[in-house]
Amino acid sequence: MFVGRFTELLKSAGYECNVTTRIGRARVGDDLFTLRRLPANSADDGPLFMAKIHGAYDWMTWPQDAVKKVKSFISTARGVESARTCRAS
């Protein structure tokens, strides 16, 4: 829901693409408003940067997705528990 609304806002403002905080490389056919990206910084030497470009960092996608799912589950569970507590009061 949020992603769809955000995408519409970006398009109406004239943007043609957007990157997310999800780790990974963009691929042909990806939604241009939910592109993955690779972390890169001044500590990356040439060989490390090239390895990232060629997919050596892709393995980080599944741990990142797993952590986000666990955090979302915990957040939802806390919200449900909070709602129960409020009703019980």
Distance bins in CASP14 RR format, pairs under 12 A and 6 or more apart:
PFRMAT RR
TARGET T0000
AUTHOR 0000-0000-0000
RMODE 2
METHOD distances of the structure
MODEL  1
1 7 0 0 0 0 0 1 0 0 0 0 0
1 8 0 0 0 0 0 1 0 0 0 0 0
2 8 0 0 0 0 0 1 0 0 0 0 0
2 9 0 0 0 0 0 1 0 0 0 0 0
2 20 0 0 0 0 0 1 0 0 0 0 0
2 34 0 0 0 0 0 1 0 0 0 0 0
3 9 0 0 0 0 0 1 0 0 0 0 0
3 10 0 0 0 0 0 1 0 0 0 0 0
3 18 0 0 0 0 1 0 0 0 0 0 0
3 20 0 0 0 0 1 0 0 0 0 0 0
3 22 0 0 0 0 0 1 0 0 0 0 0
3 31 0 0 0 0 1 0 0 0 0 0 0
3 33 1 0 0 1 0 0 0 0 0 0 0
3 34 1 0 0 1 0 0 0 0 0 0 0
4 10 0 0 0 0 1 0 0 0 0 0 0
4 11 0 0 0 0 1 0 0 0 0 0 0
4 12 0 0 0 0 0 1 0 0 0 0 0
4 18 0 0 0 0 0 1 0 0 0 0 0
4 31 0 0 0 0 1 0 0 0 0 0 0
4 33 0 0 0 0 1 0 0 0 0 0 0
4 34 0 0 0 0 1 0 0 0 0 0 0
5 11 0 0 0 0 0 1 0 0 0 0 0
5 12 0 0 0 0 0 1 0 0 0 0 0
5 33 0 0 0 0 0 1 0 0 0 0 0
6 12 0 0 0 0 0 1 0 0 0 0 0
6 13 0 0 0 0 0 1 0 0 0 0 0
6 15 0 0 0 0 0 1 0 0 0 0 0
6 18 1 0 0 1 0 0 0 0 0 0 0
6 20 0 0 0 0 0 1 0 0 0 0 0
6 33 1 0 0 1 0 0 0 0 0 0 0
6 34 0 0 0 0 1 0 0 0 0 0 0
7 13 0 0 0 0 0 1 0 0 0 0 0
7 14 0 0 0 0 0 1 0 0 0 0 0
7 15 0 0 0 0 1 0 0 0 0 0 0
7 16 0 0 0 0 0 1 0 0 0 0 0
7 17 0 0 0 0 0 1 0 0 0 0 0
7 18 1 0 0 1 0 0 0 0 0 0 0
7 20 0 0 0 0 0 1 0 0 0 0 0
7 31 0 0 0 0 1 0 0 0 0 0 0
7 32 0 0 0 0 1 0 0 0 0 0 0
7 33 1 0 1 0 0 0 0 0 0 0 0
7 34 1 0 0 1 0 0 0 0 0 0 0
7 35 0 0 0 0 0 1 0 0 0 0 0
8 14 0 0 0 0 0 1 0 0 0 0 0
8 15 0 0 0 0 0 1 0 0 0 0 0
8 18 0 0 0 0 0 1 0 0 0 0 0
8 33 0 0 0 0 1 0 0 0 0 0 0
9 15 0 0 0 0 1 0 0 0 0 0 0
9 18 0 0 0 0 0 1 0 0 0 0 0
9 33 0 0 0 0 0 1 0 0 0 0 0
10 16 0 0 0 0 1 0 0 0 0 0 0
10 17 0 0 0 0 1 0 0 0 0 0 0
10 18 1 0 1 0 0 0 0 0 0 0 0
10 19 0 0 0 0 0 1 0 0 0 0 0
10 20 0 0 0 0 0 1 0 0 0 0 0
10 31 0 0 0 0 0 1 0 0 0 0 0
10 32 0 0 0 0 1 0 0 0 0 0 0
10 33 1 0 0 1 0 0 0 0 0 0 0
10 34 0 0 0 0 0 1 0 0 0 0 0
10 35 0 0 0 0 0 1 0 0 0 0 0
11 17 0 0 0 0 0 1 0 0 0 0 0
11 18 0 0 0 0 1 0 0 0 0 0 0
11 31 0 0 0 0 0 1 0 0 0 0 0
11 32 0 0 0 0 1 0 0 0 0 0 0
11 33 1 0 0 1 0 0 0 0 0 0 0
13 33 0 0 0 0 0 1 0 0 0 0 0
14 33 0 0 0 0 0 1 0 0 0 0 0
15 32 0 0 0 0 1 0 0 0 0 0 0
15 33 1 0 0 1 0 0 0 0 0 0 0
15 35 0 0 0 0 0 1 0 0 0 0 0
16 32 1 0 0 1 0 0 0 0 0 0 0
16 33 0 0 0 0 1 0 0 0 0 0 0
16 35 0 0 0 0 0 1 0 0 0 0 0
17 26 0 0 0 0 1 0 0 0 0 0 0
17 30 0 0 0 0 1 0 0 0 0 0 0
17 31 0 0 0 0 1 0 0 0 0 0 0
17 32 1 0 1 0 0 0 0 0 0 0 0
17 33 1 0 0 1 0 0 0 0 0 0 0
17 34 0 0 0 0 1 0 0 0 0 0 0
17 35 1 0 0 1 0 0 0 0 0 0 0
17 37 0 0 0 0 0 1 0 0 0 0 0
18 26 0 0 0 0 0 1 0 0 0 0 0
18 30 0 0 0 0 0 1 0 0 0 0 0
18 31 0 0 0 0 1 0 0 0 0 0 0
18 32 1 0 0 1 0 0 0 0 0 0 0
18 33 1 0 1 0 0 0 0 0 0 0 0
18 34 1 0 0 1 0 0 0 0 0 0 0
18 35 1 0 0 1 0 0 0 0 0 0 0
18 36 0 0 0 0 0 1 0 0 0 0 0
18 37 0 0 0 0 0 1 0 0 0 0 0
19 25 0 0 0 0 0 1 0 0 0 0 0
19 26 0 0 0 0 1 0 0 0 0 0 0
19 30 0 0 0 0 0 1 0 0 0 0 0
19 31 0 0 0 0 0 1 0 0 0 0 0
19 32 0 0 0 0 1 0 0 0 0 0 0
19 33 0 0 0 0 1 0 0 0 0 0 0
19 34 0 0 0 0 1 0 0 0 0 0 0
19 35 1 0 1 0 0 0 0 0 0 0 0
19 36 1 0 0 1 0 0 0 0 0 0 0
19 37 1 0 1 0 0 0 0 0 0 0 0
19 38 0 0 0 0 1 0 0 0 0 0 0
19 39 0 0 0 0 0 1 0 0 0 0 0
20 26 0 0 0 0 0 1 0 0 0 0 0
20 30 0 0 0 0 0 1 0 0 0 0 0
20 31 0 0 0 0 1 0 0 0 0 0 0
20 32 0 0 0 0 0 1 0 0 0 0 0
20 33 0 0 0 0 1 0 0 0 0 0 0
20 34 1 0 1 0 0 0 0 0 0 0 0
20 35 1 0 0 1 0 0 0 0 0 0 0
20 36 1 0 0 1 0 0 0 0 0 0 0
20 37 1 0 0 1 0 0 0 0 0 0 0
20 38 0 0 0 0 0 1 0 0 0 0 0
20 61 0 0 0 0 0 1 0 0 0 0 0
20 64 0 0 0 0 0 1 0 0 0 0 0
20 65 0 0 0 0 0 1 0 0 0 0 0
20 68 0 0 0 0 0 1 0 0 0 0 0
21 34 0 0 0 0 0 1 0 0 0 0 0
21 35 0 0 0 0 0 1 0 0 0 0 0
21 36 0 0 0 0 1 0 0 0 0 0 0
21 37 1 0 0 1 0 0 0 0 0 0 0
21 38 0 0 0 0 0 1 0 0 0 0 0
21 39 0 0 0 0 1 0 0 0 0 0 0
21 61 0 0 0 0 0 1 0 0 0 0 0
21 64 0 0 0 0 1 0 0 0 0 0 0
21 65 0 0 0 0 0 1 0 0 0 0 0
21 67 0 0 0 0 0 1 0 0 0 0 0
21 68 0 0 0 0 1 0 0 0 0 0 0
22 30 0 0 0 0 0 1 0 0 0 0 0
22 31 0 0 0 0 0 1 0 0 0 0 0
22 34 1 0 0 1 0 0 0 0 0 0 0
22 35 0 0 0 0 1 0 0 0 0 0 0
22 36 1 0 1 0 0 0 0 0 0 0 0
22 37 1 0 0 1 0 0 0 0 0 0 0
22 38 0 0 0 0 0 1 0 0 0 0 0
22 39 0 0 0 0 0 1 0 0 0 0 0
22 58 0 0 0 0 0 1 0 0 0 0 0
22 60 0 0 0 0 1 0 0 0 0 0 0
22 61 1 0 0 1 0 0 0 0 0 0 0
22 62 0 0 0 0 0 1 0 0 0 0 0
22 63 0 0 0 0 0 1 0 0 0 0 0
22 64 1 0 0 1 0 0 0 0 0 0 0
22 65 1 0 0 1 0 0 0 0 0 0 0
22 67 0 0 0 0 0 1 0 0 0 0 0
22 68 0 0 0 0 1 0 0 0 0 0 0
23 35 0 0 0 0 0 1 0 0 0 0 0
23 36 1 0 0 1 0 0 0 0 0 0 0
23 37 1 0 0 1 0 0 0 0 0 0 0
23 38 1 0 0 1 0 0 0 0 0 0 0
23 39 1 0 0 1 0 0 0 0 0 0 0
23 40 0 0 0 0 0 1 0 0 0 0 0
23 52 0 0 0 0 1 0 0 0 0 0 0
23 55 0 0 0 0 0 1 0 0 0 0 0
23 57 1 0 0 1 0 0 0 0 0 0 0
23 58 0 0 0 0 1 0 0 0 0 0 0
23 59 0 0 0 0 1 0 0 0 0 0 0
23 60 1 0 1 0 0 0 0 0 0 0 0
23 61 1 0 1 0 0 0 0 0 0 0 0
23 62 0 0 0 0 1 0 0 0 0 0 0
23 63 0 0 0 0 1 0 0 0 0 0 0
23 64 1 0 1 0 0 0 0 0 0 0 0
23 65 0 0 0 0 1 0 0 0 0 0 0
23 66 0 0 0 0 0 1 0 0 0 0 0
23 67 0 0 0 0 0 1 0 0 0 0 0
23 68 0 0 0 0 0 1 0 0 0 0 0
24 30 0 0 0 0 0 1 0 0 0 0 0
24 34 0 0 0 0 0 1 0 0 0 0 0
24 35 0 0 0 0 1 0 0 0 0 0 0
24 36 1 1 0 0 0 0 0 0 0 0 0
24 37 1 0 0 1 0 0 0 0 0 0 0
24 38 1 0 1 0 0 0 0 0 0 0 0
24 39 0 0 0 0 1 0 0 0 0 0 0
24 40 0 0 0 0 0 1 0 0 0 0 0
24 52 0 0 0 0 1 0 0 0 0 0 0
24 53 0 0 0 0 0 1 0 0 0 0 0
24 55 0 0 0 0 1 0 0 0 0 0 0
24 56 0 0 0 0 0 1 0 0 0 0 0
24 57 1 0 0 1 0 0 0 0 0 0 0
24 58 1 0 1 0 0 0 0 0 0 0 0
24 59 0 0 0 0 1 0 0 0 0 0 0
24 60 1 0 0 1 0 0 0 0 0 0 0
24 61 1 0 1 0 0 0 0 0 0 0 0
24 62 0 0 0 0 0 1 0 0 0 0 0
24 63 0 0 0 0 0 1 0 0 0 0 0
24 64 0 0 0 0 1 0 0 0 0 0 0
24 65 0 0 0 0 0 1 0 0 0 0 0
25 35 0 0 0 0 1 0 0 0 0 0 0
25 36 1 0 0 1 0 0 0 0 0 0 0
25 37 0 0 0 0 1 0 0 0 0 0 0
25 38 1 0 0 1 0 0 0 0 0 0 0
25 39 0 0 0 0 0 1 0 0 0 0 0
25 40 0 0 0 0 0 1 0 0 0 0 0
25 51 0 0 0 0 0 1 0 0 0 0 0
25 52 0 0 0 0 1 0 0 0 0 0 0
25 53 1 0 0 1 0 0 0 0 0 0 0
25 54 0 0 0 0 1 0 0 0 0 0 0
25 55 1 0 0 1 0 0 0 0 0 0 0
25 56 0 0 0 0 0 1 0 0 0 0 0
25 57 0 0 0 0 1 0 0 0 0 0 0
25 58 1 0 0 1 0 0 0 0 0 0 0
25 59 0 0 0 0 0 1 0 0 0 0 0
25 60 0 0 0 0 0 1 0 0 0 0 0
25 61 0 0 0 0 1 0 0 0 0 0 0
26 32 0 0 0 0 1 0 0 0 0 0 0
26 33 0 0 0 0 0 1 0 0 0 0 0
26 34 0 0 0 0 1 0 0 0 0 0 0
26 35 1 0 1 0 0 0 0 0 0 0 0
26 36 1 0 0 1 0 0 0 0 0 0 0
26 37 1 0 0 1 0 0 0 0 0 0 0
26 38 0 0 0 0 1 0 0 0 0 0 0
26 53 0 0 0 0 0 1 0 0 0 0 0
26 55 0 0 0 0 0 1 0 0 0 0 0
26 58 0 0 0 0 0 1 0 0 0 0 0
27 34 0 0 0 0 0 1 0 0 0 0 0
27 35 0 0 0 0 1 0 0 0 0 0 0
27 36 0 0 0 0 1 0 0 0 0 0 0
27 55 0 0 0 0 0 1 0 0 0 0 0
27 58 0 0 0 0 0 1 0 0 0 0 0
27 61 0 0 0 0 0 1 0 0 0 0 0
28 35 0 0 0 0 0 1 0 0 0 0 0
29 35 0 0 0 0 0 1 0 0 0 0 0
30 36 1 0 0 1 0 0 0 0 0 0 0
30 37 0 0 0 0 0 1 0 0 0 0 0
36 52 0 0 0 0 0 1 0 0 0 0 0
36 55 0 0 0 0 0 1 0 0 0 0 0
36 57 0 0 0 0 0 1 0 0 0 0 0
36 58 0 0 0 0 1 0 0 0 0 0 0
36 60 0 0 0 0 0 1 0 0 0 0 0
36 61 1 0 0 1 0 0 0 0 0 0 0
36 64 0 0 0 0 1 0 0 0 0 0 0
36 65 0 0 0 0 0 1 0 0 0 0 0
37 52 0 0 0 0 0 1 0 0 0 0 0
37 53 0 0 0 0 0 1 0 0 0 0 0
37 57 0 0 0 0 0 1 0 0 0 0 0
37 60 0 0 0 0 0 1 0 0 0 0 0
37 61 0 0 0 0 0 1 0 0 0 0 0
37 64 0 0 0 0 0 1 0 0 0 0 0
38 44 0 0 0 0 1 0 0 0 0 0 0
38 48 0 0 0 0 0 1 0 0 0 0 0
38 49 0 0 0 0 1 0 0 0 0 0 0
38 50 0 0 0 0 0 1 0 0 0 0 0
38 51 0 0 0 0 0 1 0 0 0 0 0
38 52 1 0 1 0 0 0 0 0 0 0 0
38 53 1 0 0 1 0 0 0 0 0 0 0
38 54 0 0 0 0 0 1 0 0 0 0 0
38 55 0 0 0 0 1 0 0 0 0 0 0
38 56 0 0 0 0 0 1 0 0 0 0 0
38 57 1 0 1 0 0 0 0 0 0 0 0
38 58 0 0 0 0 1 0 0 0 0 0 0
38 60 0 0 0 0 1 0 0 0 0 0 0
38 61 0 0 0 0 0 1 0 0 0 0 0
38 64 0 0 0 0 0 1 0 0 0 0 0
39 48 0 0 0 0 0 1 0 0 0 0 0
39 49 0 0 0 0 0 1 0 0 0 0 0
39 52 0 0 0 0 1 0 0 0 0 0 0
39 57 1 0 0 1 0 0 0 0 0 0 0
39 60 0 0 0 0 1 0 0 0 0 0 0
39 64 0 0 0 0 0 1 0 0 0 0 0
40 46 0 0 0 0 0 1 0 0 0 0 0
40 48 0 0 0 0 1 0 0 0 0 0 0
40 49 1 0 0 1 0 0 0 0 0 0 0
40 50 0 0 0 0 0 1 0 0 0 0 0
40 51 0 0 0 0 0 1 0 0 0 0 0
40 52 1 0 0 1 0 0 0 0 0 0 0
40 53 0 0 0 0 1 0 0 0 0 0 0
40 57 0 0 0 0 1 0 0 0 0 0 0
41 48 0 0 0 0 0 1 0 0 0 0 0
41 49 0 0 0 0 1 0 0 0 0 0 0
41 52 0 0 0 0 0 1 0 0 0 0 0
42 48 0 0 0 0 0 1 0 0 0 0 0
42 49 0 0 0 0 0 1 0 0 0 0 0
43 49 0 0 0 0 0 1 0 0 0 0 0
44 50 0 0 0 0 1 0 0 0 0 0 0
44 51 0 0 0 0 1 0 0 0 0 0 0
44 52 1 0 0 1 0 0 0 0 0 0 0
44 53 0 0 0 0 0 1 0 0 0 0 0
44 56 0 0 0 0 0 1 0 0 0 0 0
44 57 0 0 0 0 0 1 0 0 0 0 0
45 51 0 0 0 0 1 0 0 0 0 0 0
45 52 0 0 0 0 0 1 0 0 0 0 0
46 52 0 0 0 0 1 0 0 0 0 0 0
46 53 0 0 0 0 1 0 0 0 0 0 0
46 54 0 0 0 0 0 1 0 0 0 0 0
47 53 0 0 0 0 0 1 0 0 0 0 0
47 54 0 0 0 0 0 1 0 0 0 0 0
47 56 0 0 0 0 1 0 0 0 0 0 0
48 54 0 0 0 0 0 1 0 0 0 0 0
48 55 0 0 0 0 0 1 0 0 0 0 0
48 56 0 0 0 0 1 0 0 0 0 0 0
48 57 0 0 0 0 1 0 0 0 0 0 0
49 55 0 0 0 0 0 1 0 0 0 0 0
49 56 0 0 0 0 0 1 0 0 0 0 0
49 57 0 0 0 0 1 0 0 0 0 0 0
50 56 0 0 0 0 1 0 0 0 0 0 0
50 57 0 0 0 0 0 1 0 0 0 0 0
51 57 1 0 0 1 0 0 0 0 0 0 0
51 58 0 0 0 0 0 1 0 0 0 0 0
51 59 0 0 0 0 0 1 0 0 0 0 0
52 58 0 0 0 0 1 0 0 0 0 0 0
52 59 0 0 0 0 0 1 0 0 0 0 0
52 60 0 0 0 0 1 0 0 0 0 0 0
55 61 0 0 0 0 0 1 0 0 0 0 0
57 63 0 0 0 0 0 1 0 0 0 0 0
57 64 0 0 0 0 0 1 0 0 0 0 0
58 64 0 0 0 0 0 1 0 0 0 0 0
58 65 0 0 0 0 0 1 0 0 0 0 0
59 65 0 0 0 0 0 1 0 0 0 0 0
60 66 0 0 0 0 0 1 0 0 0 0 0
60 67 0 0 0 0 0 1 0 0 0 0 0
61 67 0 0 0 0 0 1 0 0 0 0 0
61 68 0 0 0 0 0 1 0 0 0 0 0
62 68 0 0 0 0 0 1 0 0 0 0 0
62 69 0 0 0 0 0 1 0 0 0 0 0
63 69 0 0 0 0 0 1 0 0 0 0 0
63 70 0 0 0 0 0 1 0 0 0 0 0
64 70 0 0 0 0 0 1 0 0 0 0 0
64 71 0 0 0 0 0 1 0 0 0 0 0
65 71 0 0 0 0 0 1 0 0 0 0 0
65 72 0 0 0 0 0 1 0 0 0 0 0
66 72 0 0 0 0 0 1 0 0 0 0 0
66 73 0 0 0 0 0 1 0 0 0 0 0
67 73 0 0 0 0 0 1 0 0 0 0 0
67 74 0 0 0 0 0 1 0 0 0 0 0
68 74 0 0 0 0 0 1 0 0 0 0 0
68 75 0 0 0 0 0 1 0 0 0 0 0
69 75 0 0 0 0 0 1 0 0 0 0 0
69 76 0 0 0 0 0 1 0 0 0 0 0
70 76 0 0 0 0 0 1 0 0 0 0 0
70 77 0 0 0 0 0 1 0 0 0 0 0
71 77 0 0 0 0 0 1 0 0 0 0 0
71 78 0 0 0 0 0 1 0 0 0 0 0
72 78 0 0 0 0 0 1 0 0 0 0 0
72 79 0 0 0 0 0 1 0 0 0 0 0
73 79 0 0 0 0 0 1 0 0 0 0 0
73 80 0 0 0 0 0 1 0 0 0 0 0
74 80 0 0 0 0 0 1 0 0 0 0 0
74 81 0 0 0 0 0 1 0 0 0 0 0
75 81 0 0 0 0 0 1 0 0 0 0 0
75 82 0 0 0 0 0 1 0 0 0 0 0
76 82 0 0 0 0 0 1 0 0 0 0 0
76 83 0 0 0 0 0 1 0 0 0 0 0
77 83 0 0 0 0 0 1 0 0 0 0 0
77 84 0 0 0 0 0 1 0 0 0 0 0
78 84 0 0 0 0 0 1 0 0 0 0 0
78 85 0 0 0 0 0 1 0 0 0 0 0
79 85 0 0 0 0 1 0 0 0 0 0 0
79 86 0 0 0 0 1 0 0 0 0 0 0
80 86 0 0 0 0 0 1 0 0 0 0 0
80 87 0 0 0 0 0 1 0 0 0 0 0
81 87 0 0 0 0 0 1 0 0 0 0 0
81 88 0 0 0 0 0 1 0 0 0 0 0
82 88 0 0 0 0 0 1 0 0 0 0 0
82 89 0 0 0 0 0 1 0 0 0 0 0
83 89 0 0 0 0 0 1 0 0 0 0 0
END
